[in-house]
Amino acid sequence: MIGDEYKSDNQKKQFYRSKDWESLRLEALERDNYECQECKRQGRVHVDSKKVDGERKLIELNVHHKYEIEQYPKLALMLDNLETLCLACHNKVHGKGFKPSKKKKWDDELW
């Protein structure tokens, strides 16, 4: 393991750039058949994008730590602590990218 603490941004960047993480990440993607596991639980299918020659591959999937590395550093490189999620599901888990719906300008009754 790289370290046993992942509190600072620098420590987390170092972890996510490591060969240990990249290897385990690929193992999790293969185990999950390159499909979002939350979408699958909801009866939907969301698979990884395909690489097109000459173009940058679109990021469709993330490998998510069920128990975050900041609080559970000993689980950072455990395959059972990982699951593949699409960007939307990953953002939802972390409370990112979703704004509360706009409040109506008028609170009048419709006639």
N, C-alpha and C positions, 0 to 999 in steps of 0.2 A: 504494500500500500504506500501511497505517496506521503500521507500524513494522517493524523487522526483528528484534525480540526479543520473545519471549513467555514469559518465565520466571516472572514474578510472577502471582498470581491476578488482580490489577487489570489487568495487560496482557492477559491472556487474556480477561477479561470484556469489556474494551474491543474486542478483536478480534471476539468472538462476537456483539457488539451492533452491529457496523458494517454499513453498507449494502453494502459490497463483499462481506462474508461472506454476508449474507442473499441477495443476488442470485446468488452462486455456489452457495450451498446449494440454492436452488430449481432452478437449472440441473442440478445433480447428481441431485436427486430426479426431475426430468422425464426425464433421460437414462436413469435406472435404472427408469423406469416405476412409481415409487412402490412398489417391491418390495425386500425384503431380499435383497441379493446373496449372502450366505452361505447363507441358507435355500434360495435358488435353486440354488446349487452342490450342496446336499445333497438336491435333488429335492423340496423343500417349497416352499410358497407362503406368504408373509407380506406382506400389502399394508397400506397406510396406512388408518387409520380414517377414517370419513366425518364431516364436521361436521354436527351436528344443531342446528337453530335454537334459540336460547335456552339451549344447553348449551355448556360448555367442551369443545373438541375434545381427545380423548385422544391423548397422544403415543405413537405406535406405532413411529416410525422416527427414526433419527439419521443424520446425514451424518458419516461417520467419516474422519479423516485416516489414511491408510495409514502415512505417515511423520509422526510427531507434530510439531506446530508448535514445541514447546520445543527439539527437537534439529535440526529442519529448517525454520527460519522462511521460507526462500526458496520453499518448496513449499506454504506455507499457503494461497495463493490459486490453486493450480493444479488444474484440474478433474481431471486424470489421477491426482491424489493422493487423490481422494475416492471413497468408495463408500457407498451406502445400506445401513444395517444396522438390523434390529429391535432393540428394547431388550435382549432376551436375548442376542443375538449380540454386540452392542456391549459389554455388560457382561462377557461371556465373554472377548472380546479384551483387555479391560482388567483381567481378574481380579477383577471386582466381583460381589457378590451370590451367589456360590457358596460355600457352606460345605462343608468336608470332611464326609463321611458320619460318623455317630456310630460310635464304637468300641463293639463289643458289650460288655455288662456282664460277661458270663461268657465265658470262652474254653474252655469245656468241649466235649467231643465229644458230639454228639447220639446217643442210643441208640435 
